[in-house]
Amino acid sequence: MCGFLGEFNFNEEDSLTSVKVFSEILDLSKHRGPDSTETKRGRNYQLGFNRLSILDLSSNGNQPKRSPSGRYDVVFNGEIYNFKALAEDYQLKDLQSSSDTEVLVHLFDSIGIEETVKKLNGMFAITVVDTKTDTVSITRDFSGIKPLFYGINGQGLVTASQFDQVFKHPWFSDHLNLRAEIMKEYFGFGYMQAPNTIYQSIFQVNPGELIEFKSDKTLNKKQLISFEKIATNQKKENNQTASQYNKLLETITKRQLISDVPIATFLSGGVDSPLVTAHSKSNKSDIEAITLKVDDKSLNESEIAEDYAKVLSVNQDIFTVKTSEILENIDSYFEKCAEPFGDYSSLPTYLLTKHAAKNYKVMLSGDGGDELFYGYPRFRQFIEHYYLFKIPFSIRKPLVRLLNRSNLSNVSAPFYYKTFSNWQMAKHMHIFPQQLDEMFPNISYSNELLELYNFDEVSTKKQLLHSLRHNEFYAHLQRVLIKVDRSSMANSLEVRVPFLDKDSIEFSWSLESDLSKHKVLKKTLKDCLSQFVPETLINKKKMGFMVPLDDWLNNQLKEDVMYHIFEIPFYGAEFLDIERIKASVREYYNKGLFSSWGVWHIYAWQKWAVKHVIN
């Protein structure tokens, strides 16, 4: 796992940035790869790489890496889990190292960039300079695990692992024009949804996308790998499903445990990480697990995780994080937060990964299980009330009011939201849509976001469930992955995600859930885990990865919140109704309807801006 920077000049008469400036920008991602730093300068391009050594710890694994033919120069962040199989399939010869990067550059020579990317199974962000055709290709893994930002203007192209490496680059730093609709999306959802960012001319590569930039300033985008929105040829869950998936997950975990450095797992009190830990134990008998313990008993689930560890016979490291410790790290956290990000659970994640990095360089996590196998309670709620959205809104409103008064229903969403798409979008937001519209008057959402939350093609419950999974995968899961990647890489720690292996995703996508009948969330994974631990342990209540946010905001953090929201200039004020924002925060402190998450989104925006933008 690493961090890289690439620069490609469209105008030969214009010089590249100086080595000094390029190195300073590359250093912004030094925490992503502290083991070695190297750069390469060509006629009209520069590449820089900060390496976190995981496979082949020798200098042979360093980057930038040139292909054997000399045609391609490459920087690559991530892990290719099937690199050994690909080397055998294509009978690659004369490999100079045992790293996955070595296989990657040989494949580029053998079958080209596009065909290589289609064959990859892993998590990756790649920038390739083709010196023969004078083009740059950038691509990102199909789940969006690894970040890849790029900025493009008349002067050239900048690609990077971090947002700040692009917006602080001299080609862009003097032309930072905010995009109001993406600001609005950040305030509502707490993150920037690919392919957009809050700045014009700066973007994210979509998961599974390949973009080719030519020296004549033209670009070509291809969606190489994506998972369909409306399911076809699905098979129903049956008694054999859990056994089939367990067998697959065993293989997946085995290849994700390949490492030349110490490796462990995260273990919580839920279902997903215990299942990953169980398979890790089967493949690596001395595997250890790290569990987070918080000092708020109502939010602490470490005791359940301890029970899992005992049953699985796994050595467990319980890391107790105190509120005082989290708050002491607020400023250092935001200093390393290269982009605006509003998920407050990233703070304990930051400290947990900091602790893990003391003894390990690689961790396996259970992220992705909820999205792929229907783990959130909202899935049940959507299925149970979907029929109401087939009724015209003018009739539905009084009907829902009547149903609720008669205790035949207890959901108000069909009363407030005209479409099902509006309801699902609101479920992912932490500022009510109406409040958000008031904060951003006359500003809509981006077309990309509206399409992501478009359920117009859905006509049956079967289609609805799969479309919801598609939406969760390309929306909410992306926020989770940002949290894990940014928090862990801030501490030079690689986190691998077995559930998001390509084979795992394809397996889950092939299943037609029977959730509308059995109503058991994440049934396949629970059945899988029951082959390792007692069912009574599986069915214990999970707390979620929670911290006492209300307590923070009303006590230890209140002074800092008030200062950043009420005392200093608001970044992007030209697009905002500042008084409405301040009134919302006051409303929260007066015990009104505004949410603690909403306050945090606003606070995190200002903290990020002060650390990185406002001089």
Backbone torsions as a table, in degrees:
resi	resn	phi	psi	omega
1	MET	NA	137.2	-168.0
2	CYS	-153.5	-174.2	174.3
3	GLY	-137.4	139.5	-178.9
4	PHE	-137.9	166.5	178.5
5	LEU	-141.2	135.8	176.5
6	GLY	-133.1	146.1	-178.0
7	GLU	-139.0	129.8	-176.3
8	PHE	-134.8	118.3	-174.2
9	ASN	-92.3	126.2	179.1
10	PHE	-79.9	-23.0	-174.2
11	ASN	-114.0	109.1	-175.4
12	GLU	-62.1	-27.8	-179.2
13	GLU	-72.6	-20.5	177.5
14	ASP	-90.8	140.0	-177.9
15	SER	-82.9	156.6	170.1
16	LEU	-70.4	166.6	174.7
17	THR	-64.7	156.1	-178.7
18	SER	-64.6	158.1	177.7
19	VAL	-57.3	-38.7	-179.1
20	LYS	-63.9	-48.9	-179.1
21	VAL	-64.7	-44.9	179.7
22	PHE	-58.6	-43.1	-179.4
23	SER	-66.1	-36.4	178.7
24	GLU	-64.6	-39.2	179.3
25	ILE	-72.2	-38.8	176.4
26	LEU	-60.2	-37.1	-178.7
27	ASP	-62.3	-20.0	178.7
28	LEU	-61.2	-24.7	179.3
29	SER	-107.2	21.7	-178.9
30	LYS	-60.0	-34.6	179.5
31	HIS	-65.6	-21.9	177.4
32	ARG	-75.0	-21.8	-179.2
33	GLY	-156.3	83.8	-174.3
34	PRO	-85.8	-4.2	-170.9
35	ASP	-80.5	-31.9	175.2
36	SER	-161.1	153.1	177.8
37	THR	-133.4	127.9	178.2
38	GLU	-139.8	152.5	177.7
39	THR	-132.3	159.5	175.3
40	LYS	-139.9	135.2	-178.3
41	ARG	-121.0	124.1	177.4
42	GLY	-110.0	-167.5	-177.3
43	ARG	-60.4	-45.1	-178.2
44	ASN	-134.4	26.5	178.8
45	TYR	-151.8	157.8	172.2
46	GLN	-135.3	141.5	175.0
47	LEU	-128.7	139.2	177.4
48	GLY	-136.2	148.3	-173.1
49	PHE	-144.2	129.8	171.9
50	ASN	-108.4	118.2	-170.8
51	ARG	-101.8	133.5	165.5
52	LEU	-105.5	107.6	-171.3
53	SER	-75.0	120.8	179.9
54	ILE	-122.6	-48.3	178.6
55	LEU	-115.6	137.8	-175.9
56	ASP	49.5	86.6	-172.5
57	LEU	-74.3	-4.8	179.9
58	SER	-74.9	172.9	179.1
59	SER	-66.6	-13.7	177.9
60	ASN	-64.6	-21.2	179.7
61	GLY	-91.9	2.8	-178.6
62	ASN	-70.9	159.9	176.2
63	GLN	-132.5	164.9	2.2
64	PRO	-60.0	150.5	-176.0
65	LYS	-120.3	133.7	178.0
66	ARG	-100.6	139.8	178.5
67	SER	-69.5	156.6	-177.5
68	PRO	-54.4	-34.2	-179.3
69	SER	-74.4	-16.0	-175.6
70	GLY	84.9	1.9	-176.3
71	ARG	-78.4	-39.9	-171.8
72	TYR	-111.4	135.8	167.8
73	ASP	-112.0	132.4	-166.8
74	VAL	-132.9	140.3	162.4
75	VAL	-124.6	137.7	-170.7
76	PHE	-144.6	125.6	177.6
77	ASN	-111.6	125.3	175.6
78	GLY	135.1	-157.2	179.5
79	GLU	-140.3	134.3	173.0
80	ILE	-104.7	109.8	-172.0
81	TYR	-78.0	-22.5	-179.6
82	ASN	-103.4	25.0	-174.9
83	PHE	-65.4	-35.7	179.3
84	LYS	-68.1	-40.8	178.1
85	ALA	-64.4	-39.8	179.1
86	LEU	-65.6	-38.8	178.1
87	ALA	-61.4	-38.7	178.6
88	GLU	-72.7	-43.8	-177.7
89	ASP	-59.3	-38.7	-176.3
90	TYR	-102.9	10.2	174.9
91	GLN	47.5	51.8	-178.5
92	LEU	-70.7	134.4	-176.8
93	LYS	-116.0	163.1	173.5
94	ASP	57.8	39.4	175.8
95	LEU	-70.5	129.6	-175.1
96	GLN	-92.3	-5.9	177.7
97	SER	-152.7	171.4	178.8
98	SER	-101.0	20.4	-178.0
99	SER	-89.1	158.4	176.1
100	ASP	-69.8	-26.3	177.5
101	THR	-62.5	-37.9	179.0
102	GLU	-59.2	-45.9	178.5
103	VAL	-64.7	-38.7	-178.8
104	LEU	-58.6	-50.6	-176.3
105	VAL	-69.3	-32.0	175.5
106	HIS	-66.6	-39.1	178.4
107	LEU	-65.6	-37.3	177.0
108	PHE	-57.5	-42.3	177.8
109	ASP	-67.2	-36.4	-172.6
110	SER	-80.2	-46.0	-172.7
111	ILE	-127.5	0.8	178.2
112	GLY	90.0	169.3	-173.9
113	ILE	-69.9	-51.7	-174.4
114	GLU	-61.0	-47.6	-179.1
115	GLU	-65.4	-35.2	177.6
116	THR	-62.7	-48.1	-177.3
117	VAL	-60.6	-38.4	179.3
118	LYS	-62.3	-28.3	-176.7
119	LYS	-85.5	-14.5	-171.5
120	LEU	-74.8	141.1	171.1
121	ASN	-125.3	111.9	-177.6
122	GLY	168.1	-160.8	174.6
123	MET	-123.5	127.7	-171.7
124	PHE	-161.8	152.9	166.3
125	ALA	-134.5	128.7	-171.5
126	ILE	-133.6	137.7	169.7
127	THR	-122.6	127.9	-177.3
128	VAL	-126.7	126.4	172.8
129	VAL	-99.5	120.8	176.3
130	ASP	-95.5	102.9	-175.1
131	THR	-72.2	-17.3	179.7
132	LYS	-77.3	-43.7	-177.8
133	THR	-101.0	-1.0	-180.0
134	ASP	57.4	51.2	179.3
135	THR	-130.6	161.1	174.1
136	VAL	-123.4	132.2	176.0
137	SER	-116.8	135.4	176.8
138	ILE	-128.5	143.4	-177.9
139	THR	-151.9	159.9	-173.9
140	ARG	-139.2	149.0	-176.8
141	ASP	-60.7	158.3	-170.4
142	PHE	-70.0	-13.4	177.0
143	SER	-102.6	-13.8	-176.9
144	GLY	79.2	27.9	-179.1
145	ILE	-69.2	-43.8	-177.7
146	LYS	-99.8	138.0	-177.2
147	PRO	-80.3	149.3	173.2
148	LEU	-152.1	111.5	178.9
149	PHE	-106.2	152.7	173.0
150	TYR	-149.2	148.1	174.6
151	GLY	-122.8	141.5	-178.4
152	ILE	-140.2	132.1	174.3
153	ASN	-151.1	-169.9	-175.9
154	GLY	-63.1	-21.3	-178.1
155	GLN	-84.2	-33.3	179.8
156	GLY	164.8	-162.2	-176.6
157	LEU	-122.1	136.4	172.6
158	VAL	-124.5	128.2	174.8
159	THR	-119.1	147.0	-175.4
160	ALA	-162.9	161.2	176.8
161	SER	-78.2	-21.2	-176.5
162	GLN	-125.6	145.4	179.3
163	PHE	-59.9	-42.3	-176.9
164	ASP	-67.5	-23.5	177.9
165	GLN	-69.7	-21.1	177.4
166	VAL	-91.4	-51.0	-174.5
167	PHE	-73.1	-15.9	175.5
168	LYS	-95.5	-3.1	176.5
169	HIS	-69.2	138.7	-175.3
170	PRO	-58.9	-23.5	177.4
171	TRP	-69.8	-17.4	-175.6
172	PHE	-124.7	-23.8	-171.0
173	SER	-61.3	-26.8	179.8
174	ASP	-91.7	3.6	-176.8
175	HIS	-136.0	50.8	-177.9
176	LEU	-90.8	92.2	178.5
177	ASN	-100.0	119.2	-177.4
178	LEU	-70.3	148.4	173.0
179	ARG	-104.6	112.0	-173.4
180	ALA	-61.0	-39.0	-177.1
181	GLU	-67.4	-30.9	179.0
182	ILE	-79.8	-32.3	170.7
183	MET	-58.1	-45.9	-179.7
184	LYS	-60.4	-41.7	179.3
185	GLU	-65.3	-39.7	176.7
186	TYR	-60.5	-48.5	-177.4
187	PHE	-59.7	-34.2	-179.3
188	GLY	-80.8	-45.1	-172.1
189	PHE	-101.9	-21.5	177.2
190	GLY	90.1	6.8	178.3
191	TYR	-156.7	167.3	177.2
192	MET	-94.4	120.9	-177.4
193	GLN	-85.8	126.3	175.9
194	ALA	-57.6	143.1	12.7
195	PRO	-95.0	10.0	-170.7
196	ASN	-97.5	161.8	166.7
197	THR	-134.5	176.2	-177.6
198	ILE	-72.3	-8.0	-178.9
199	TYR	-112.1	142.8	170.7
200	GLN	-65.3	147.5	176.9
201	SER	73.8	0.5	176.7
202	ILE	-124.4	132.1	-170.8
203	PHE	-138.4	173.5	170.3
204	GLN	-115.8	145.0	172.9
205	VAL	-74.3	133.2	177.2
206	ASN	-67.4	150.8	173.2
207	PRO	-55.1	131.4	177.5
208	GLY	77.3	11.3	-175.3
209	GLU	-100.7	145.6	172.7
210	LEU	-120.0	125.9	179.3
211	ILE	-121.1	129.9	179.5
212	GLU	-113.5	126.2	178.6
213	PHE	-110.3	130.8	179.2
214	LYS	-106.5	159.2	-177.4
215	SER	-65.8	-17.8	177.4
216	ASP	-85.5	12.3	175.6
217	LYS	76.0	10.3	174.5
218	THR	-88.3	154.9	177.4
219	LEU	-138.2	153.1	-179.0
220	ASN	-131.8	126.7	-179.5
221	LYS	-111.1	136.1	175.5
222	LYS	-133.5	132.2	173.4
223	GLN	-90.5	97.1	-174.0
224	LEU	-76.1	-39.8	-176.7
225	ILE	-135.1	124.7	174.5
226	SER	-150.3	163.0	-178.1
227	PHE	-115.9	128.8	-165.7
228	GLU	-62.4	150.6	-178.2
229	LYS	-82.3	-36.3	176.9
230	ILE	-111.5	121.8	-171.5
231	ALA	-73.6	147.9	173.4
232	THR	-134.4	147.3	174.3
233	ASN	53.5	45.4	177.1
234	GLN	-86.7	154.6	175.1
235	LYS	-112.7	147.2	-178.1
236	LYS	-74.8	149.9	171.9
237	GLU	-60.2	140.2	177.3
238	ASN	-143.9	-173.0	-176.5
239	ASN	-65.1	-20.0	-178.4
240	GLN	-92.1	-11.2	-173.0
241	THR	-59.4	-46.9	-177.5
242	ALA	-63.1	-42.4	178.8
243	SER	-63.3	-40.8	179.1
244	GLN	-63.9	-44.5	-177.9
245	TYR	-71.5	-36.5	177.0
246	ASN	-59.8	-41.2	178.8
247	LYS	-63.6	-42.2	178.7
248	LEU	-65.5	-45.1	-178.0
249	LEU	-65.0	-30.6	175.8
250	GLU	-60.7	-45.9	178.9
251	THR	-65.7	-43.8	-179.1
252	ILE	-61.5	-47.0	-178.4
253	THR	-63.8	-38.9	179.8
254	LYS	-57.9	-45.2	-178.2
255	ARG	-77.0	-21.8	177.6
256	GLN	-85.3	-7.8	175.7
257	LEU	-87.5	-4.1	179.0
258	ILE	-67.5	120.3	-176.6
259	SER	-164.1	145.3	174.8
260	ASP	-98.4	9.9	178.7
261	VAL	-132.9	165.9	-178.5
262	PRO	-58.2	140.5	-175.6
263	ILE	-137.2	146.2	179.4
264	ALA	-149.8	-173.7	178.4
265	THR	-126.5	157.6	166.8
266	PHE	-89.5	140.0	-178.0
267	LEU	-133.5	117.5	178.3
268	SER	-112.5	-169.0	-179.7
269	GLY	-95.9	14.2	-178.0
270	GLY	-91.5	-137.0	-179.2
271	VAL	-116.6	-41.7	-169.5
272	ASP	-66.7	-55.1	-178.4
273	SER	-67.4	-34.5	173.0
274	PRO	-61.7	-36.0	178.8
275	LEU	-67.6	-42.6	176.4
276	VAL	-62.8	-41.2	179.9
277	THR	-65.6	-39.2	178.8
278	ALA	-61.1	-44.8	178.9
279	HIS	-70.5	-33.0	176.2
280	SER	-64.0	-41.0	177.9
281	LYS	-62.6	-39.1	179.6
282	SER	-63.9	-34.0	-177.8
283	ASN	-90.7	-26.3	-175.7
284	LYS	-140.7	99.6	-169.1
285	SER	-62.5	-25.6	-177.7
286	ASP	-99.8	18.2	-179.6
287	ILE	-60.9	143.7	176.1
288	GLU	-116.2	160.0	-178.0
289	ALA	-129.5	146.3	177.6
290	ILE	-115.6	132.1	-178.2
291	THR	-122.8	138.2	177.4
292	LEU	-88.5	134.6	174.5
293	LYS	-124.9	128.5	179.2
294	VAL	-107.5	157.5	-174.7
295	ASP	-87.4	14.0	173.3
296	ASP	-107.2	110.8	-173.6
297	LYS	-60.1	-32.2	-177.2
298	SER	-71.6	-16.0	-178.0
299	LEU	-113.9	-2.3	-174.1
300	ASN	-89.0	126.6	178.1
301	GLU	-121.8	19.2	-177.0
302	SER	-65.6	-27.7	-179.4
303	GLU	-66.0	-36.9	176.5
304	ILE	-66.0	-42.0	178.4
305	ALA	-62.5	-36.2	176.9
306	GLU	-62.0	-40.5	178.0
307	ASP	-62.3	-42.2	176.4
308	TYR	-59.1	-47.5	-177.2
309	ALA	-60.1	-39.2	180.0
310	LYS	-65.6	-46.3	-178.7
311	VAL	-64.6	-38.0	-178.3
312	LEU	-84.2	-6.6	-178.3
313	SER	57.5	48.1	-179.8
314	VAL	-109.9	132.2	173.6
315	ASN	-65.5	130.9	-172.2
316	GLN	-122.7	133.7	174.5
317	ASP	-107.7	110.5	179.8
318	ILE	-94.7	115.6	-178.4
319	PHE	-99.4	113.2	179.3
320	THR	-91.7	120.7	178.9
321	VAL	-111.9	127.1	-179.1
322	LYS	-96.1	150.0	178.7
323	THR	-54.6	-40.8	-179.3
324	SER	-60.5	-36.5	179.9
325	GLU	-70.3	-39.7	177.9
326	ILE	-61.7	-46.4	-176.8
327	LEU	-68.8	-30.2	177.0
328	GLU	-66.9	-21.8	-177.3
329	ASN	-100.3	7.4	-177.7
330	ILE	-54.8	-51.1	-174.8
331	ASP	-68.1	-41.4	178.8
332	SER	-65.5	-33.7	176.8
333	TYR	-63.1	-48.9	-178.0
334	PHE	-69.6	-26.8	174.9
335	GLU	-63.1	-33.9	-180.0
336	LYS	-93.7	-0.8	179.2
337	CYS	-87.0	92.7	-170.0
338	ALA	-73.3	-10.3	-178.9
339	GLU	-138.1	158.9	176.2
340	PRO	-65.2	126.4	-176.4
341	PHE	-149.6	129.0	-169.5
342	GLY	-115.5	19.3	178.2
343	ASP	-88.4	107.3	-174.7
344	TYR	-66.9	-21.0	178.2
345	SER	-70.3	-7.8	175.4
346	SER	-69.1	-20.5	177.8
347	LEU	-67.0	-54.1	174.7
348	PRO	-64.2	-30.6	175.5
349	THR	-62.6	-40.3	178.2
350	TYR	-59.4	-45.0	-179.0
351	LEU	-73.7	-36.1	178.1
352	LEU	-63.6	-44.2	179.8
353	THR	-71.0	-30.6	174.7
354	LYS	-63.2	-40.6	176.9
355	HIS	-67.0	-44.5	-178.6
356	ALA	-61.6	-35.6	-176.7
357	ALA	-67.8	-12.1	178.3
358	LYS	-67.5	-30.0	-175.8
359	ASN	-123.2	-13.6	-175.3
360	TYR	-134.4	158.2	173.5
361	LYS	-111.8	-15.9	-177.7
362	VAL	-135.4	136.9	175.5
363	MET	-130.1	148.5	172.0
364	LEU	-104.7	136.2	-178.4
365	SER	-122.2	168.5	179.7
366	GLY	-101.2	16.6	-178.5
367	ASP	-63.7	145.5	177.4
368	GLY	102.7	-21.6	-178.3
369	GLY	-63.5	-40.4	-179.5
370	ASP	-64.0	-40.1	-176.7
371	GLU	-74.3	-38.3	-176.3
372	LEU	-80.9	-29.1	-173.2
373	PHE	-122.5	27.6	172.0
374	TYR	57.9	69.5	-176.4
375	GLY	-101.9	-10.0	-175.2
376	TYR	-95.0	139.0	178.7
377	PRO	-55.9	-26.7	-178.5
378	ARG	-62.4	-26.0	177.7
379	PHE	-60.0	-44.6	179.0
380	ARG	-64.2	-42.5	-178.7
381	GLN	-62.9	-40.4	179.0
382	PHE	-63.7	-44.7	-178.0
383	ILE	-64.1	-40.5	-176.0
384	GLU	-70.5	-24.4	-174.2
385	HIS	-120.5	8.4	-179.0
386	TYR	-60.5	-37.4	-176.4
387	TYR	-58.1	-29.5	-177.9
388	LEU	-64.7	-28.8	-178.4
389	PHE	-78.2	-4.2	172.9
390	LYS	-82.9	-9.4	179.9
391	ILE	-94.3	134.5	179.0
392	PRO	-51.5	143.1	-172.8
393	PHE	-58.6	-38.9	-177.7
394	SER	-64.5	-30.0	177.9
395	ILE	-87.8	-35.8	-175.6
396	ARG	-63.7	-39.9	-176.1
397	LYS	-56.8	-53.7	179.0
398	PRO	-68.0	-30.4	179.5
399	LEU	-65.0	-45.3	180.0
400	VAL	-63.9	-39.8	178.6
401	ARG	-61.0	-40.9	179.6
402	LEU	-67.4	-44.0	-179.7
403	LEU	-61.6	-40.7	-179.8
404	ASN	-68.9	-40.9	178.4
405	ARG	-65.3	-29.8	-179.2
406	SER	-89.2	3.6	-178.6
407	ASN	60.7	26.4	175.7
408	LEU	-91.3	-11.6	178.6
409	SER	-151.8	156.5	179.0
410	ASN	-136.3	27.5	-180.0
411	VAL	-119.9	137.1	-176.9
412	SER	-104.2	-11.3	-174.8
413	ALA	-54.9	-45.1	179.5
414	PRO	-62.0	-17.2	176.6
415	PHE	-79.4	-36.4	-173.2
416	TYR	-93.6	-28.7	-173.3
417	TYR	-109.1	129.5	-177.1
418	LYS	-67.2	-37.6	-176.4
419	THR	-125.5	159.9	176.0
420	PHE	-63.1	-36.8	178.8
421	SER	-57.7	-41.7	178.6
422	ASN	-62.2	-38.9	-179.5
423	TRP	-66.9	-48.4	179.7
424	GLN	-61.1	-40.7	178.6
425	MET	-62.3	-43.9	-179.3
426	ALA	-63.4	-31.6	178.8
427	LYS	-63.2	-28.4	-178.6
428	HIS	-92.5	-4.8	-176.7
429	MET	-99.1	154.3	-179.8
430	HIS	-119.6	8.7	166.2
431	ILE	-128.9	127.9	-177.3
432	PHE	-54.6	139.3	-178.6
433	PRO	-51.3	-41.1	-179.8
434	GLN	-65.0	-40.9	177.6
435	GLN	-64.2	-39.4	-179.4
436	LEU	-66.2	-39.7	177.1
437	ASP	-62.0	-35.2	178.6
438	GLU	-71.7	-33.4	178.0
439	MET	-72.0	-32.4	-179.4
440	PHE	-120.5	74.1	-175.8
441	PRO	-61.6	134.0	175.4
442	ASN	63.3	25.3	178.7
443	ILE	-120.3	126.3	-178.7
444	SER	-93.1	-170.8	173.8
445	TYR	-96.5	166.1	178.8
446	SER	-70.1	155.4	178.6
447	ASN	-61.6	-35.8	-178.9
448	GLU	-63.8	-40.3	179.9
449	LEU	-69.3	-41.8	-179.8
450	LEU	-62.4	-36.7	178.3
451	GLU	-69.9	-37.7	179.0
452	LEU	-62.0	-34.5	-179.2
453	TYR	-102.0	28.2	179.8
454	ASN	-96.4	115.7	180.0
455	PHE	-113.0	23.3	-175.1
456	ASP	-63.7	-29.2	-177.2
457	GLU	-78.5	-11.6	-175.8
458	VAL	-76.3	133.7	179.4
459	SER	-133.2	-12.5	-179.8
460	THR	-131.5	164.0	177.5
461	LYS	-64.1	-36.4	177.4
462	LYS	-59.7	-47.3	178.4
463	GLN	-65.9	-38.1	-178.8
464	LEU	-60.8	-48.3	-178.4
465	LEU	-58.6	-45.7	-179.1
466	HIS	-68.0	-39.9	179.2
467	SER	-64.9	-34.4	175.3
468	LEU	-64.9	-41.6	177.7
469	ARG	-62.8	-42.2	177.4
470	HIS	-59.2	-45.3	-179.8
471	ASN	-65.2	-45.2	179.7
472	GLU	-61.9	-38.0	-178.6
473	PHE	-65.1	-45.8	-175.7
474	TYR	-93.7	-0.9	178.5
475	ALA	-120.7	-89.4	-173.6
476	HIS	-54.7	-41.2	-179.9
477	LEU	-60.0	-32.7	-179.5
478	GLN	-64.2	-35.6	176.1
479	ARG	-66.3	-40.7	178.1
480	VAL	-61.8	-43.9	-178.6
481	LEU	-67.0	-36.3	175.1
482	ILE	-61.5	-45.6	-179.9
483	LYS	-57.1	-49.6	-175.4
484	VAL	-69.0	-44.3	-178.7
485	ASP	-64.7	-49.5	-175.6
486	ARG	-66.9	-40.4	-178.7
487	SER	-68.1	-44.2	-177.5
488	SER	-72.2	-42.8	-177.6
489	MET	-72.2	-22.0	172.3
490	ALA	-61.7	-22.7	-179.7
491	ASN	-111.8	17.7	177.5
492	SER	58.1	44.9	-178.9
493	LEU	-125.7	130.5	176.9
494	GLU	-90.5	133.1	176.1
495	VAL	-118.1	123.0	178.8
496	ARG	-101.6	152.1	-169.9
497	VAL	-129.6	86.3	-175.2
498	PRO	-56.0	-36.8	-179.2
499	PHE	-62.7	-22.3	-177.8
500	LEU	-99.6	16.2	166.6
501	ASP	-60.4	145.2	-176.3
502	LYS	-57.3	-41.1	-179.1
503	ASP	-65.9	-35.7	178.2
504	SER	-66.3	-44.5	-179.8
505	ILE	-62.6	-44.6	-178.3
506	GLU	-64.0	-36.0	177.3
507	PHE	-64.2	-49.3	-178.7
508	SER	-63.8	-37.4	-178.9
509	TRP	-66.2	-24.6	-178.6
510	SER	-81.6	-9.4	-176.2
511	LEU	-92.9	134.7	170.3
512	GLU	-95.4	111.3	-176.8
513	SER	-68.4	146.6	175.5
514	ASP	-104.5	30.4	-174.2
515	LEU	-59.3	-33.8	-177.8
516	SER	-67.6	-15.7	179.6
517	LYS	-104.3	-55.6	-175.1
518	HIS	-83.4	-20.7	174.7
519	LYS	60.4	16.0	178.2
520	VAL	-94.3	114.8	179.9
521	LEU	-67.2	137.8	174.7
522	LYS	56.8	41.8	-173.9
523	LYS	-59.3	-44.4	-178.0
524	THR	-59.1	-44.9	-178.2
525	LEU	-69.4	-36.2	177.5
526	LYS	-66.2	-38.9	176.4
527	ASP	-65.6	-36.9	177.1
528	CYS	-63.2	-47.0	-176.6
529	LEU	-67.7	-30.0	-179.1
530	SER	-64.5	-14.1	175.8
531	GLN	-79.8	-6.0	-180.0
532	PHE	-118.2	-32.0	-174.7
533	VAL	-136.5	161.3	178.3
534	PRO	-62.7	144.6	-179.7
535	GLU	-63.0	-29.6	179.5
536	THR	-62.6	-30.1	178.0
537	LEU	-76.1	-37.9	-179.0
538	ILE	-63.4	-36.2	-173.2
539	ASN	-86.5	4.9	175.1
540	LYS	-67.5	150.0	-175.9
541	LYS	-69.8	129.7	176.3
542	LYS	-90.9	135.7	-178.7
543	MET	-80.4	-29.4	-170.7
544	GLY	90.2	165.6	-177.7
545	PHE	-85.0	81.3	-169.4
546	MET	-117.6	154.8	173.8
547	VAL	-136.3	159.4	-176.6
548	PRO	-76.7	73.1	-174.7
549	LEU	-61.7	-43.8	-179.4
550	ASP	-58.7	-41.2	178.9
551	ASP	-63.0	-44.0	177.8
552	TRP	-57.4	-51.6	-173.0
553	LEU	-65.6	-31.4	-177.5
554	ASN	-90.1	-9.5	-177.7
555	ASN	-129.8	-93.3	-170.5
556	GLN	-59.4	-35.4	-175.5
557	LEU	-96.7	-5.6	-170.6
558	LYS	-58.3	-44.0	-178.1
559	GLU	-62.0	-43.1	-179.3
560	ASP	-69.4	-37.1	176.9
561	VAL	-62.6	-48.6	-178.4
562	MET	-62.0	-38.2	-179.9
563	TYR	-64.7	-48.6	-174.6
564	HIS	-72.6	-24.6	-178.4
565	ILE	-96.1	-31.8	-173.5
566	PHE	-109.9	-18.1	-171.4
567	GLU	-106.8	-24.8	-175.9
568	ILE	-114.5	158.2	-179.8
569	PRO	-57.1	142.7	-178.2
570	PHE	-88.8	124.4	-179.2
571	TYR	-69.2	128.5	-177.6
572	GLY	79.8	24.1	-175.3
573	ALA	-58.5	-25.6	-177.1
574	GLU	-65.3	-17.9	-179.4
575	PHE	-105.2	-1.9	-170.3
576	LEU	-114.7	153.5	165.3
577	ASP	-93.3	91.4	-172.5
578	ILE	-60.9	-38.9	-179.2
579	GLU	-64.9	-34.1	177.7
580	ARG	-68.4	-38.0	178.1
581	ILE	-64.3	-47.8	180.0
582	LYS	-63.4	-37.6	178.5
583	ALA	-64.3	-35.8	178.7
584	SER	-65.3	-40.6	179.2
585	VAL	-67.3	-41.9	176.8
586	ARG	-61.3	-39.3	179.9
587	GLU	-60.6	-40.9	178.1
588	TYR	-60.5	-47.5	-177.1
589	TYR	-71.1	-17.8	174.7
590	ASN	-94.8	16.1	177.4
591	LYS	66.3	36.6	177.8
592	GLY	-87.5	-158.3	-173.3
593	LEU	-86.4	-8.3	-177.8
594	PHE	-73.2	140.9	-171.1
595	SER	-87.9	156.2	175.4
596	SER	-64.9	-37.1	176.4
597	TRP	-59.7	-42.4	179.6
598	GLY	-61.5	-43.0	176.9
599	VAL	-60.7	-41.9	-179.3
600	TRP	-64.0	-40.9	177.8
601	HIS	-57.7	-43.6	-179.5
602	ILE	-67.7	-45.7	179.3
603	TYR	-61.3	-45.9	-179.0
604	ALA	-63.9	-35.2	176.8
605	TRP	-60.7	-47.5	-178.8
606	GLN	-69.0	-39.7	178.1
607	LYS	-62.1	-43.5	178.0
608	TRP	-62.4	-45.5	-177.7
609	ALA	-62.9	-41.2	-179.9
610	VAL	-65.1	-40.5	-178.1
611	LYS	-72.4	-30.8	-167.5
612	HIS	-124.5	-19.5	-171.7
613	VAL	-125.7	-52.3	-175.3
614	ILE	-72.0	124.2	-179.5
615	ASN	-88.6	NA	NA
